[in-house]
Amino acid sequence: MNTKQDLSADVTAINQISIVPQLLEVICRTTKLRFAAIARVTDERWLACATLDNVPLGLKAGDELEIKNTFCTQVHKTGRPVIFDDVNKDATYIDHPVPRLYGIESYISVPIYKKNGEFFGTLCALDSVPANINTPEVKEMFKLFTDLISFHLETVERMEATSKTLQEEREMADLRDQFIAILGHDLKNPIATMRMSSDILLKMSKEELTLKHASMIKSTSFRMQNLIENILDFAKGKMGEGIALDRVANNGSLVKILKQVIKEVNISSPEREIDLKIDLKSDVYCDRNRIGQLLANLLSNADQHGDRDAPLKVTALTTDDSFELSVINKGEKIPEEAIGHLFQPFYRDKSDVNKKGLGLGLFIAAEIAKAHKGKLLVDSTSKETRFTLRIPLKEQI
């Protein structure tokens, strides 16, 4: 079984550093050595990442040497450079087998560490003739160059990580597009079919059980449609599209939408009484369908949390400078600590064990208000809770 570590990415990383050829050229010119290289070194391998070979030794990027036949294994283990001007006069390396193997007389190898402290390899240079390289200036130059290589390796890694993240985000964007397409088409169409079928049963059947279940199917379809619309708006909002509006100034169509929403809620909760008061003295420039969606979300919230024995109150009116739509329900006061989170997506009050839904209704309602340059306000006391949409009139058109 071949367990050889794949180091090709390291060779590629070094060759992505544009200054490497010039760096090796400067080393050779400054030291008078005819061979310079950057090597990837592990416990078991020595791999050339970049070379400048004027000897020539015949080594190029991607070539390997037996790790035991290099000085780099020593550099790896000790973390200290190996350097000598003339191996024949150096007491430490005069009898070392490596210089004899390659005909080396002058040599320098300095460790390269990544910014995280991980050992990468070595920056080395050599020649078959003696050279004056064991000097503070040459050592300082090699230290500077290894730091540069380390810096650029980190930059390459960050660029690769960023590229990978961008690719993943593109893939996620494609999934979101598919998700929105499913919500917008593949789920809405079956719901429309459900509602149409339930209407046919309600009109044609006279059996009490059939009528009961057809009514349940129809009310369920309204709840499903509301959930889908909220999820769809949330998904689009996360993609930066926000709440799209199609504004017109037609109070007749707005009143029709408001009444239609209340009718749908009555189908879903037939036992719930809803008092509606409309007093629109000025035209309201708005997206009537979005206002209807907002009302549906507020009524769903009020129906869920309000006193079951008290009616819900809906008022729609215009003042001198604004359009106001309010939904009021009797019931317990909303805790102060919860009010600050009501319009956040997926918020669920931990104390409310009976809470249903996704927690998107009030968030979407607030986003619709924001899209209309208005506000969604909440006022809760021990007697009642009131949510109020307020849209300015004077700067609407």
Secondary structure by P-SEA (a helix, b strand, c coil): ccccccaaaaaaaaaaccaaaaaaaaaaaaacccccccccccccbbbbccccccccccccccccccccccaaaaaaaccbbbbbccccccccccccccccccccccbbbbbbbccccccccccccccccccccccaaaaaaaaaaaaaaaaaaaaaaaaaaaaaaaaaaaaaaaaaaaaaaaaacccaaaaaaaaaaaaaaaaccccaaaaaaaaaaaaaaaaaaaaaaaaaaaaaaaacccccccccccaaaaaaaaaaaaaaaaaacccbbbbbbbbbccccccaaaaaaaaaaaaaaaaaacccccbbbbbbbbccccbbbbbbbbbccccccccccccccccccccccccccccccaaaaaaaaaaaacbbbbbbbcccbbbbbbbbbccccc
